[in-house]
Amino acid sequence: MNKWRIFSVAAAAAMLLTGCAKIEQDTMPELIAATGTTPLVPVATAAEQPSHESVALQVPEITREEADITLEAEDGSIPTGCSVSIVPRLGYSGTGYLSGLNAENGSALELEADIPATQHYDITVVLGADTPSTCRILANGEPVYTLKAEENENFVRATVQGIFLSKGKCKLEIEPVSGIVDIDCVELVNNTSLYDEDAAISQTPVNSHASASAKALLKFLADSYGRKIVTGQYVSDSTNRELEQIYQVTGAYPLIRFADMQNYSRNGGNAAQATAVEDSLAWAQEGGIAGLSWYWNAPAGNASIYAKDTTFDLSAAVTDKDIATATDAQLSQMAASGEISEGCYAMIQDIDAVSEQLKKLADADVPVLWRPLMEAGGDWFWWGASGADAYRWLWELMYTRMTEYHQLNNLLWIWNGQSSSYQVDKSQYDIASLDVYVKDKTEAYGSRYEQYVALRNMTGGKLLALSECSTVPDMNAMFRDNAVWSFFGLWYAPYLGEYTSNDALLSVYHSEGALVRGDYQP
């Protein structure tokens, strides 16, 4: 699940202050279809069927003002078991520091701040710990961040960017979760990163031979960017029941239908269930946008996407031979002579097989939001497990073979590598995206502005999207935080259902800030 909300203190300050952080997850949802026995969300009867009425956004007025506030820990009420110290931890401000804030005592440091303006603030906690510890920041009783403090004899600064606070009195709390921490002070300054002007978003696909329909789709996304978010939903199979469930609750269909090309893989694919292309064509004919991912079974060895479950090694397939536009006969000869490995040849055969399927959509002039080689930075998939260099080589091979050899000019390429170290050349992707899952189904998803700002700084000039999410984002929070993603893709059960309530679906699909099927006219 999403690791962004827990940082080591030393790393947090460095990553958040520079705004360019490593983005990664712990796990991803299993690729299994939801059972057919339990509805994903309660189904409305015909009499209960809502109309799709637009609801205005509720975004507070932001007043940007300079602010620089320091709250000394020793000036707050001293929690049970704590004391004010001046030694041995040096480098404190004020008259001392709060020592011994212990998770076992169930107490928290409480400080009162007079917030001068309704806007976003950067909150810095100056703290230290003798052993690894964690604590969280609360504002007016609401958790806003969890910090992990590593062992350090000195005080370190942990900055959390972009916390929205309303003008007036605010109770700030530092609550230990595990271990013992010392707190010197808490600082608040007005945030600027959320208000930075985005780099100009290109409306021209990176593929110079992109089809007119692909160009039109990218222009639509670019024109909508920052003003609207495009709704999207993953389907578990060709029945489209997730889409129908959303319609029965909201009276609207998502604009993007996301499906997977895994069944077209030569190794372990299921031809009888390989309907993603035909289903995408049908969806496009009904006014929707086709989104396709490829959870690619290893080309050889055990048929799995997971590195731990297959013997296929991408690094052994890497070659410096010019193979991206070679014919199959040439590749076969190269494999027979040992110029390239059998694994390399099998990999290109897989790319060719999937390309032949995608060509059906190209021939029908259907543009596709194409997301291959996802979540590489997490290293759980075989295409990321051999490291960044091998991953970038494979991305370039796939991009070149699909665009030049197969001339798939209907694809808009989505880079979803989840890490700056795995970033590919900007000339080979149109959209940058993240997969963000919250750990607890009760945790508010919000806008995910932290990831938005970091990805924006990493990939400046690209559209930013939530390619996978565990629940729909908060519409009002996105516009409040100036973090309006281009589109989102909600994963299927249990994320559509257990993690996403009917009220949450209604708040998105009825919002004036959302685009649903029928809002795109290619």
C-alpha positions as CSV (number, residue, x, y, z in Angstrom):
1,M,0.0,0.0,0.0
2,N,0.9,3.6,-0.1
3,K,4.1,4.5,1.8
4,W,3.9,8.2,1.4
5,R,2.4,9.1,4.7
6,I,5.2,7.5,6.8
7,F,8.6,9.0,6.3
8,S,11.9,8.7,8.1
9,V,12.4,12.1,9.6
10,A,15.8,12.9,8.0
11,A,14.5,11.8,4.6
12,A,11.2,13.6,5.0
13,A,12.8,17.0,5.3
14,A,15.0,16.4,2.3
15,M,12.4,15.0,0.1
16,L,9.6,17.4,0.9
17,L,11.7,20.5,0.9
18,T,13.0,19.7,-2.6
19,G,9.6,18.5,-3.7
20,C,11.1,15.6,-5.7
21,A,10.7,12.4,-3.8
22,K,10.8,8.7,-4.5
23,I,7.2,7.5,-5.0
24,E,6.5,3.9,-4.4
25,Q,4.0,1.4,-2.9
26,D,4.4,-1.7,-0.7
27,T,1.9,-3.9,-2.6
28,M,-0.6,-3.8,-5.4
29,P,-4.0,-5.4,-5.6
30,E,-4.1,-9.0,-6.8
31,L,-5.3,-9.4,-10.4
32,I,-8.3,-11.5,-9.6
33,A,-11.8,-11.0,-10.8
34,A,-14.4,-10.1,-8.1
35,T,-16.7,-12.9,-7.2
36,G,-20.0,-13.0,-8.9
37,T,-21.9,-13.8,-5.7
38,T,-21.5,-10.5,-3.9
39,P,-22.5,-7.2,-5.4
40,L,-19.8,-4.6,-5.5
41,V,-22.1,-1.9,-4.1
42,P,-25.7,-2.0,-3.1
43,V,-27.8,-1.9,-6.3
44,A,-30.5,0.8,-6.6
45,T,-34.0,-0.3,-7.7
46,A,-35.6,1.4,-10.7
47,A,-37.6,3.6,-8.4
48,E,-34.4,4.7,-6.5
49,Q,-32.4,5.3,-9.7
50,P,-30.9,8.8,-9.3
51,S,-30.7,11.3,-12.1
52,H,-27.3,12.6,-13.0
53,E,-27.5,16.1,-11.6
54,S,-24.5,18.4,-11.4
55,V,-23.5,19.5,-7.9
56,A,-21.4,22.6,-7.4
57,L,-17.9,22.3,-5.8
58,Q,-17.5,23.5,-2.3
59,V,-14.1,25.0,-2.2
60,P,-13.1,27.6,0.5
61,E,-11.7,30.9,-0.6
62,I,-7.9,30.9,-0.2
63,T,-6.3,34.0,1.1
64,R,-2.6,33.9,0.5
65,E,-0.5,35.7,3.1
66,E,3.0,35.5,4.4
67,A,3.2,33.6,7.7
68,D,6.1,32.5,9.9
69,I,5.0,31.0,13.3
70,T,7.2,29.2,15.8
71,L,5.5,27.3,18.7
72,E,8.0,26.2,21.4
73,A,7.2,22.8,22.8
74,E,8.1,23.9,26.4
75,D,5.4,26.6,26.2
76,G,2.6,24.1,25.8
77,S,1.0,22.1,28.6
78,I,3.6,19.5,29.8
79,P,2.1,16.0,29.2
80,T,2.3,13.3,31.8
81,G,5.7,11.7,32.2
82,C,7.5,14.5,30.2
83,S,9.8,17.3,31.4
84,V,11.5,20.4,30.0
85,S,15.2,19.7,29.4
86,I,18.2,21.7,28.2
87,V,20.6,18.7,28.0
88,P,21.9,16.3,26.6
89,R,20.2,17.1,23.2
90,L,21.7,20.4,22.0
91,G,20.7,22.8,19.2
92,Y,17.2,23.6,20.6
93,S,15.5,27.0,20.3
94,G,13.7,28.9,23.1
95,T,14.4,28.0,26.7
96,G,14.6,24.2,26.3
97,Y,12.8,21.3,24.8
98,L,10.1,18.8,25.7
99,S,11.7,15.5,26.7
100,G,10.2,12.0,27.0
101,L,7.0,12.1,24.9
102,N,6.2,8.4,25.2
103,A,3.7,6.4,23.3
104,E,3.1,4.2,26.3
105,N,1.7,7.1,28.3
106,G,-1.0,7.8,25.7
107,S,-0.3,11.5,26.0
108,A,0.3,14.2,23.4
109,L,1.9,17.6,23.1
110,E,-0.8,20.2,22.6
111,L,0.0,23.6,21.2
112,E,-2.3,26.4,20.1
113,A,-1.7,28.4,17.0
114,D,-3.4,31.6,15.8
115,I,-3.7,30.9,12.0
116,P,-3.6,34.3,10.2
117,A,-5.2,33.2,6.9
118,T,-7.2,30.4,5.3
119,Q,-4.6,28.8,3.2
120,H,-2.1,25.9,3.0
121,Y,0.8,25.7,5.4
122,D,4.1,23.8,5.7
123,I,4.5,22.4,9.1
124,T,8.0,21.6,10.4
125,V,8.4,19.5,13.6
126,V,11.9,19.7,15.1
127,L,12.4,16.5,17.0
128,G,14.8,13.8,18.1
129,A,14.8,10.2,19.3
130,D,17.2,7.8,21.0
131,T,15.5,4.8,19.3
132,P,13.4,4.5,16.2
133,S,10.0,6.0,17.0
134,T,6.9,7.3,15.2
135,C,4.5,10.2,16.0
136,R,1.7,11.8,14.1
137,I,0.6,15.4,13.7
138,L,-3.0,16.4,14.3
139,A,-4.7,19.7,13.5
140,N,-8.0,20.3,15.3
141,G,-8.2,16.6,16.1
142,E,-7.7,15.4,12.5
143,P,-4.6,13.4,11.7
144,V,-2.6,15.1,8.9
145,Y,0.7,13.2,8.8
146,T,2.7,10.4,10.5
147,L,6.4,10.8,10.9
148,K,9.0,8.1,11.6
149,A,12.0,9.3,13.6
150,E,15.2,7.4,13.3
151,E,17.8,7.2,16.1
152,N,19.6,10.6,16.2
153,E,21.4,12.4,19.0
154,N,20.7,15.7,17.4
155,F,17.4,17.4,16.5
156,V,16.2,17.0,13.0
157,R,13.6,18.9,11.0
158,A,10.7,17.1,9.4
159,T,8.6,19.2,7.1
160,V,5.1,18.3,5.9
161,Q,4.0,20.4,3.0
162,G,0.6,21.8,2.1
163,I,-1.6,21.3,5.2
164,F,-4.8,23.2,4.8
165,L,-5.8,25.3,7.8
166,S,-8.6,27.8,8.3
167,K,-8.1,31.2,9.8
168,G,-8.5,31.3,13.6
169,K,-7.5,29.2,16.5
170,C,-6.0,25.8,15.7
171,K,-5.0,23.1,18.1
172,L,-1.9,21.3,16.9
173,E,-0.9,18.0,18.6
174,I,2.1,15.8,18.3
175,E,1.0,12.3,19.4
176,P,3.5,9.5,19.8
177,V,2.5,6.2,18.1
178,S,5.5,4.2,19.1
179,G,8.7,4.8,21.0
180,I,9.8,8.1,22.7
181,V,10.5,11.4,21.1
182,D,11.8,14.8,22.2
183,I,10.2,17.9,20.6
184,D,11.9,21.3,20.4
185,C,9.3,23.3,18.5
186,V,6.7,23.3,15.7
187,E,7.0,25.8,12.9
188,L,4.4,26.9,10.4
189,V,5.0,28.9,7.2
190,N,2.7,29.6,4.3
191,N,3.0,27.1,1.6
192,T,4.1,28.1,-1.9
193,S,4.6,24.7,-3.7
194,L,0.9,24.0,-4.3
195,Y,0.5,27.4,-5.9
196,D,3.5,27.1,-8.2
197,E,2.5,27.5,-11.9
198,D,2.5,24.3,-13.7
199,A,4.8,24.0,-16.7
200,A,2.9,24.3,-20.0
201,I,1.3,21.0,-20.8
202,S,2.0,19.8,-24.3
203,Q,-1.1,19.0,-26.4
204,T,1.1,17.2,-29.0
205,P,1.7,13.4,-28.5
206,V,5.3,12.4,-28.3
207,N,4.8,10.1,-31.3
208,S,5.2,12.4,-34.2
209,H,3.0,10.1,-36.3
210,A,0.2,10.1,-33.8
211,S,-3.3,9.6,-35.4
212,A,-5.8,12.5,-35.5
213,S,-7.9,10.7,-32.9
214,A,-5.0,10.3,-30.5
215,K,-4.1,14.0,-30.9
216,A,-7.8,14.9,-30.3
217,L,-7.8,12.8,-27.1
218,L,-4.6,14.4,-25.7
219,K,-6.0,17.8,-26.5
220,F,-9.2,17.0,-24.7
221,L,-7.2,15.9,-21.6
222,A,-4.9,18.9,-21.8
223,D,-7.8,21.4,-22.2
224,S,-9.6,19.8,-19.2
225,Y,-6.5,19.6,-17.0
226,G,-6.8,21.6,-13.8
227,R,-10.5,22.3,-14.5
228,K,-12.0,18.9,-14.5
229,I,-11.1,15.3,-13.6
230,V,-12.0,12.4,-16.0
231,T,-13.7,9.5,-14.2
232,G,-12.4,6.0,-14.8
233,Q,-13.1,2.5,-13.6
234,Y,-11.2,-0.9,-13.9
235,V,-13.3,-3.9,-15.0
236,S,-12.6,-7.4,-13.8
237,D,-14.1,-9.0,-16.9
238,S,-16.1,-8.4,-20.1
239,T,-19.4,-8.2,-18.3
240,N,-18.8,-4.5,-17.4
241,R,-20.6,-5.1,-14.1
242,E,-18.5,-2.5,-12.3
243,L,-19.6,0.1,-14.8
244,E,-23.2,-1.0,-14.4
245,Q,-22.9,-0.8,-10.6
246,I,-21.6,2.7,-10.8
247,Y,-24.5,3.7,-13.2
248,Q,-27.1,2.2,-10.9
249,V,-25.8,4.2,-8.0
250,T,-25.0,7.5,-9.7
251,G,-27.0,7.6,-13.0
252,A,-23.7,8.0,-14.9
253,Y,-21.0,5.9,-16.5
254,P,-17.3,6.6,-16.0
255,L,-15.7,8.1,-19.1
256,I,-12.7,5.7,-19.1
257,R,-13.0,1.9,-19.1
258,F,-9.8,0.4,-17.9
259,A,-9.0,-3.2,-18.9
260,D,-6.0,-5.5,-18.9
261,M,-4.2,-7.2,-21.8
262,Q,-2.8,-10.1,-19.7
263,N,-4.8,-12.7,-21.4
264,Y,-3.1,-11.9,-24.7
265,S,0.3,-12.8,-23.3
266,R,1.7,-15.8,-25.1
267,N,2.9,-17.4,-21.8
268,G,-0.1,-18.2,-19.6
269,G,-2.7,-16.1,-21.4
270,N,-6.2,-17.4,-21.7
271,A,-7.4,-16.9,-25.3
272,A,-11.0,-17.7,-24.4
273,Q,-11.1,-14.8,-22.0
274,A,-9.0,-12.4,-24.2
275,T,-11.8,-9.9,-25.0
276,A,-10.2,-6.6,-23.8
277,V,-9.7,-5.3,-27.4
278,E,-13.2,-6.1,-28.6
279,D,-14.7,-4.7,-25.3
280,S,-12.6,-1.5,-25.7
281,L,-13.9,-1.1,-29.2
282,A,-17.5,-1.4,-28.1
283,W,-16.9,1.1,-25.2
284,A,-15.4,3.6,-27.6
285,Q,-18.4,3.2,-30.0
286,E,-20.6,4.1,-27.0
287,G,-18.8,7.4,-26.4
288,G,-16.2,6.2,-23.9
289,I,-12.4,6.3,-23.7
290,A,-10.4,3.1,-23.8
291,G,-7.7,2.6,-21.2
292,L,-5.5,-0.5,-21.4
293,S,-2.8,-1.9,-19.1
294,W,-0.6,-4.9,-19.6
295,Y,0.0,-7.0,-16.6
296,W,2.5,-9.0,-18.6
297,N,3.2,-12.6,-17.7
298,A,6.9,-13.3,-17.9
299,P,7.7,-14.3,-21.5
300,A,9.4,-17.5,-20.4
301,G,9.5,-19.6,-17.3
302,N,6.6,-19.5,-14.9
303,A,3.7,-17.5,-16.2
304,S,3.6,-14.8,-13.5
305,I,3.9,-11.0,-13.3
306,Y,5.7,-11.3,-10.0
307,A,9.4,-11.5,-9.9
308,K,9.3,-13.9,-6.9
309,D,7.1,-16.4,-8.9
310,T,9.1,-16.6,-12.1
311,T,12.6,-17.6,-13.2
312,F,12.6,-15.1,-16.0
313,D,15.4,-12.5,-15.6
314,L,15.1,-9.3,-17.6
315,S,18.7,-8.5,-17.2
316,A,19.7,-11.7,-19.0
317,A,17.5,-10.6,-22.0
318,V,19.1,-7.1,-22.3
319,T,21.2,-6.7,-25.4
320,D,23.0,-3.9,-27.2
321,K,22.0,-5.3,-30.6
322,D,19.6,-3.2,-32.7
323,I,16.5,-5.3,-32.4
324,A,13.6,-2.8,-32.0
325,T,12.7,-2.8,-35.7
326,A,14.1,-6.2,-36.7
327,T,11.8,-8.7,-38.5
328,D,10.8,-11.9,-36.8
329,A,13.0,-13.8,-39.2
330,Q,16.0,-11.7,-38.3
331,L,15.3,-12.1,-34.6
332,S,14.9,-15.9,-34.9
333,Q,18.2,-16.1,-36.7
334,M,19.9,-13.9,-34.0
335,A,18.5,-16.1,-31.3
336,A,19.6,-19.3,-33.1
337,S,23.1,-17.9,-33.4
338,G,23.3,-16.7,-29.8
339,E,23.4,-13.0,-30.6
340,I,20.4,-12.5,-28.4
341,S,19.0,-14.8,-25.7
342,E,16.0,-17.0,-26.2
343,G,14.4,-14.9,-23.4
344,C,15.0,-11.7,-25.4
345,Y,13.4,-13.3,-28.5
346,A,10.4,-14.5,-26.5
347,M,9.9,-11.0,-25.0
348,I,9.8,-9.4,-28.4
349,Q,7.4,-12.1,-29.7
350,D,5.1,-11.1,-26.8
351,I,5.3,-7.4,-27.7
352,D,4.5,-8.4,-31.3
353,A,1.5,-10.5,-30.2
354,V,0.0,-7.7,-28.1
355,S,0.8,-5.2,-30.8
356,E,-1.2,-7.2,-33.3
357,Q,-4.2,-7.0,-31.0
358,L,-3.8,-3.3,-30.4
359,K,-3.7,-2.8,-34.2
360,K,-7.3,-3.8,-34.3
361,L,-8.1,-0.6,-32.3
362,A,-5.7,1.4,-34.5
363,D,-7.5,0.2,-37.6
364,A,-10.8,1.2,-36.1
365,D,-9.3,4.6,-35.3
366,V,-9.8,4.2,-31.5
367,P,-7.2,6.0,-29.4
368,V,-5.9,4.2,-26.3
369,L,-4.6,5.3,-23.0
370,W,-1.7,2.8,-22.9
371,R,-0.1,1.9,-19.6
372,P,2.6,-0.8,-19.8
373,L,5.4,-1.7,-17.4
374,M,3.7,-0.2,-14.4
375,E,5.0,0.2,-10.8
376,A,8.5,-0.7,-11.7
377,G,10.0,1.2,-8.8
378,G,8.4,-1.3,-6.4
379,D,10.5,-4.1,-7.9
380,W,7.7,-6.7,-7.3
381,F,7.1,-7.2,-11.0
382,W,9.7,-8.9,-13.2
383,W,10.1,-5.8,-15.4
384,G,11.3,-3.8,-12.4
385,A,13.1,-6.4,-10.4
386,S,16.3,-6.2,-12.5
387,G,16.9,-2.6,-11.8
388,A,16.3,0.8,-13.5
389,D,18.7,0.4,-16.4
390,A,17.1,-2.8,-17.6
391,Y,13.7,-1.3,-17.1
392,R,14.5,1.8,-19.2
393,W,16.0,-0.5,-21.9
394,L,12.8,-2.5,-22.1
395,W,10.6,0.7,-22.1
396,E,12.6,2.1,-25.1
397,L,12.5,-1.2,-26.9
398,M,8.7,-1.5,-26.4
399,Y,8.1,2.1,-27.4
400,T,10.2,2.0,-30.5
401,R,8.9,-1.4,-31.6
402,M,5.3,-0.4,-31.2
403,T,5.5,3.0,-32.7
404,E,8.0,2.4,-35.5
405,Y,7.8,-1.3,-36.4
406,H,4.1,-1.8,-35.7
407,Q,3.1,1.8,-36.4
408,L,0.6,1.9,-33.5
409,N,-0.1,5.6,-33.8
410,N,-3.3,5.5,-31.7
411,L,-1.5,5.0,-28.4
412,L,-1.0,7.7,-25.7
413,W,1.8,6.4,-23.5
414,I,1.5,6.5,-19.7
415,W,4.6,6.2,-17.6
416,N,3.7,4.7,-14.2
417,G,7.1,3.7,-12.9
418,Q,6.5,5.0,-9.3
419,S,10.1,6.2,-8.8
420,S,12.3,9.0,-10.0
421,S,15.2,6.4,-10.5
422,Y,13.0,4.5,-13.0
423,Q,12.0,7.6,-15.0
424,V,12.2,7.0,-18.7
425,D,12.9,9.6,-21.4
426,K,10.3,12.3,-21.6
427,S,10.2,11.9,-25.4
428,Q,8.6,8.4,-24.9
429,Y,5.6,9.1,-22.8
430,D,2.7,11.5,-22.8
431,I,1.2,11.2,-19.3
432,A,2.9,10.5,-15.9
433,S,0.8,8.7,-13.3
434,L,0.8,7.1,-9.9
435,D,-1.0,4.2,-8.3
436,V,-2.0,5.2,-4.8
437,Y,-3.7,2.9,-2.3
438,V,-4.5,3.9,1.3
439,K,-3.7,1.3,3.9
440,D,-7.0,1.5,5.8
441,K,-10.4,1.6,4.2
442,T,-11.4,4.2,6.8
443,E,-8.6,6.6,5.9
444,A,-9.7,9.7,4.0
445,Y,-8.2,9.6,0.5
446,G,-8.2,13.4,0.1
447,S,-6.5,14.9,-2.9
448,R,-3.2,13.1,-2.6
449,Y,-1.5,16.5,-3.2
450,E,1.8,15.3,-1.7
451,Q,2.2,12.8,-4.5
452,Y,0.8,15.3,-7.1
453,V,3.4,17.9,-6.2
454,A,6.3,15.5,-6.2
455,L,5.3,13.9,-9.5
456,R,4.8,17.4,-11.0
457,N,8.3,18.4,-10.0
458,M,9.7,15.1,-11.3
459,T,8.0,15.1,-14.7
460,G,7.2,18.8,-15.4
461,G,5.2,19.5,-18.5
462,K,3.3,16.2,-18.4
463,L,-0.3,15.5,-17.6
464,L,-0.6,13.9,-14.2
465,A,-3.0,11.1,-13.4
466,L,-4.1,8.6,-10.7
467,S,-3.8,5.5,-12.8
468,E,-4.9,3.3,-10.0
469,C,-6.6,4.2,-6.7
470,S,-8.3,2.5,-3.8
471,T,-11.2,4.9,-3.6
472,V,-12.2,8.0,-5.5
473,P,-10.4,11.2,-4.7
474,D,-12.1,14.0,-2.7
475,M,-13.4,16.4,-5.4
476,N,-13.5,19.5,-3.1
477,A,-10.0,18.7,-1.7
478,M,-8.5,18.4,-5.1
479,F,-9.7,21.8,-6.2
480,R,-8.9,23.3,-2.8
481,D,-5.3,21.9,-2.9
482,N,-4.7,22.8,-6.6
483,A,-4.1,19.2,-7.3
484,V,-6.6,18.2,-9.9
485,W,-5.4,15.0,-11.5
486,S,-6.2,14.5,-15.2
487,F,-8.1,11.2,-14.5
488,F,-8.4,8.5,-12.0
489,G,-8.8,4.7,-12.3
490,L,-10.6,3.1,-9.4
491,W,-9.7,-0.6,-9.0
492,Y,-12.4,-3.2,-8.7
493,A,-13.6,-5.1,-5.6
494,P,-12.9,-4.7,-2.8
495,Y,-11.9,-1.2,-3.7
496,L,-15.2,-0.5,-5.5
497,G,-17.4,-1.5,-2.6
498,E,-15.6,-1.9,0.7
499,Y,-13.3,1.1,0.2
500,T,-15.7,3.3,-1.8
501,S,-19.1,4.1,-0.4
502,N,-22.1,5.0,-2.5
503,D,-21.9,8.5,-1.1
504,A,-18.3,8.8,-2.3
505,L,-19.3,7.7,-5.8
506,L,-22.2,10.2,-5.8
507,S,-19.9,13.0,-4.6
508,V,-17.7,12.5,-7.6
509,Y,-20.0,11.5,-10.4
510,H,-22.5,14.3,-9.6
511,S,-19.8,16.9,-9.2
512,E,-19.5,19.8,-11.7
513,G,-15.7,19.1,-11.6
514,A,-16.1,15.5,-13.0
515,L,-16.3,14.3,-16.6
516,V,-18.3,11.2,-17.3
517,R,-19.3,9.3,-20.4
518,G,-21.1,11.6,-22.7
519,D,-18.8,14.6,-21.9
520,Y,-16.3,13.6,-24.6
521,Q,-17.1,14.2,-28.2
522,P,-14.1,12.9,-30.3
